């Protein structure tokens, strides 16, 4: 059985992650990307369940990344890039399913390359976690000949 998600136009198996989660240390070509998790689309295909940490590890965190229904773009700022608005809210999923939608745990910003920057924790807090969510690159085998 195959499914197609709204954020990933390629066809993938239902139990395959559509995104990988990374921490990034450094900048530009000196940056070191470390894979720390994976993400699966929800049944509706509009949100993602993000798993950070190893499966079965009691310290593994599970988050729901839920896009805002209305994304306001402020393109009218002179002499600078447009203001980056929150693309999605991030909620921690406690006990695998319980979500407190009244208190978001983080935000996500959409990047120019359609990846997302996830910021989990309070703004300005030194303990705020920063992740990059990128679509899984799948390679297809070419037929010989």
Number of C-alpha atoms within 10 A of each C-alpha: 7 9 14 15 19 11 15 15 9 12 13 16 11 15 11 13 18 25 23 21 25 21 18 14 11 9 8 7 6 8 11 13 14 13 16 15 22 24 25 20 24 14 11 9 14 13 22 23 21 25 20 21 17 13 11 7 9 8 10 12 18 21 23 25 24 18 19 13 8 9 11 12 12 11 11 10 9 7 6 8 10 12 12 13 14 17 22 23 23 25 24 23 18 12 9 10 10 10 15 11 11 7 11 16 18 23 23 25 19 17 13 7 7 12 15 20 21 24 19 22 17 14 12 7 9 8 10 12 14 15 22 22 24 18 17 15 10 10 6 6 6 6 5 4 3
